[in-house]
Amino acid sequence: MGLTPLEAQVGPPEQPEGTPGDPQAPRSARAIVWGRRRHALAYNWSLYRHNTQGMIGLVILSVFIALALLAPLIVDQAEITPADTTGVPLQAPSADYPYWLGTDNFGRPVLWLLIWGARISLTVGLVATVGTMVLGSIVGIAAGYFGGRIDTALNAFTNWFLVIPWLVLAIVLVAILGPSLGIIILVIALTSWAGTARLVRAQTLTVKERLYVERGKALGAGNWHLITRHILPNVFPVIFANTVLTVSLAILSETTLALLGLGDPNSVSWGTIIEEAFNSGALTAGYWWWLIPPGICIVLVTLSFTMCGYALDEILNPKLRER
Amino acid sequence: MGGAYIARKLLAALFTLFFVLAFNFFLFRVMPSDPVSINARSERLTRQDIQEQLENFGLLDPLPTQFVRFVGNTFQGDFGLSFVTGTPVTAEIGARVWPTVLLVGLSTLLATVFGVLIGIKGAWKRGSAFDTTSLFGSLVFYSMPEGWLGMILILIFVGWLGWFPAGGYTSGLESGFGNIVDVAKHLFLPCLTLTLGYIGEYAIVMRSSVLEVKNEEFVATARAKGVRDKDVRRHHAVPNALLPTLTLVFYSFGFVLGGAIIVEYVFSWPGLGALTYNAINDLDYPVLQAIFLLSSALVILFNLFADILYGYLDPRVREG
């Protein structure tokens, strides 16, 4: 495999010894750790910057995240409530703002719906993913670190969640508990943590055997210290790359639920826009401007998260590199 | 092959199945609205039906007794009565099985065959224009909500071109061979949607599997012996790379079922997916419960089959 030209040029993270200004001043352990982290971050960023697909994904995501954050500045939320809108219903796209993408059956500009939809779709995707990550990490680390009976029990539990058809489970759960944003997020997290847990457990098992963990144990470190200071930082790269990939799945799950009429009726997401268009006969009447754009947004965002995830996986889990 | 390996896998599958049963039992007992009051609201059920339903749910007995009865009923294929139609859930499901089997089976087959072929071709000429395009295409289809893809296909092929009927299973006007052609016409678009939805995943897995095998020593040996490139691929690389992909197909078969729900709904395909959609809207718990149980059992069965197949084809797995 060998070093790529880039690696040769940047070099792996080196440990800076003392501050350049005052070589005599002793640095605190914390300062040394943060120095190393900064250096590792800079090194990884320099690798990431040269990953074309990763950068394309990052740029597209930045645009969507900026739109989602700035939505209230671009247009007031009142403008997209069905009662207060002023546009002509089902208008085809035209050149004047904000009717570039036409209007829906209430006369709301589709462009504005998309911008506000980005907020909900991204929020659901990101929060559900954080939930997935936390659940998966707790179960995975506990199983891998403690081993024995805890491992057997947690592993059986994880395998069970891996096996059941999670989409059907998610549909059943949301149908029973009622479609609100919180429930949707909770259900997506509940049905998708198992993959993360399995990955984290495997990584924990290898990290647990490393010398520094042994040494920590010999010096009398407790479980909490070992897990938070030694296991977690070394499992984190795997979790992180996996997390970014999970966001795509979470957004797609929200869309599927919304298309089945299980979206939050009080908020506009890309999925609910599609569902409303479909149920208003957009297919037979040919309101393509209402149906196509939200789907394209979903594809762009999930594709970008996937591309970023692959790029991070290559950088953070170097065994995969050059394969 | 080792009986111990099969026995171990069988035991694990039975354990999972029991867990699913228990989960299913409790899930539908902690739900906010209790089934009997919903029952009472349903107009098509008579007093006697409600009494029967109450008996069926056995809501007055202690929980362990209820659970034993629930398991017994389930194994006898008795899932109770639909809240909406009042007919046995088993009959409701029985009427919907075949369209789903046809749709899901055919799309899985097509997605597997084409996914595998695309994966092989891409990996063998890694970095070629075909490889880059197919990899990107796979990722795009993988990122697409299947329901939306189906809608776009309807918009293009039904709305603009008028080549296919918009939905349903058959127009019911033909008989004999004409009917088969008619069903095929109705089947084409939903089948295309599901195939496109899964082809990407299979292609990506097959590609990375071939890439891995390409670096194995037996491939280098074959080349050193002077075996032609085409034969190295066909006789040395592909058979070994096929294994993980084929097992993935079996593992994911149950999930295809989940994806079929939305596609069937979009195309009004009268299968289990459409039944699920109706059950969601009517909060028809007995139907939902039976569908969840059946799909879980199916996934467990297919996983067991995949495990045994894997163990049979790759002896190393049996040892582990």
Interface residues (C-beta under 8 A of the other chain):
Chain A: A156 N159 W160 V163 I164 P165 W166 L167 V168 L169 I171 V172 L173 A175 I176 L177 G178 S248 L252 T255 T256 L259 L260 G261 L262 G271 I274 F278 A282 L283 T284 G286 W288 L291 I292 P294 G295 I298 V299 T302 L303 T306 M307 R323
Chain B: A12 F15 T16 F19 V20 L27 F28 M31 P32 L139 V140 Y142 S143 M144 P145 E146 G147 W148 L149 M151 I152 I154 L155 V158 G159 W160 A166 S208 L211 E212 G254 F255 L257 G258 G259 I261 I262 Y265 V266 T276 Y277 A279 I280 N281 L283 Y285 L288 Q289 I291 F292 S295 S296 V299 I300 N303
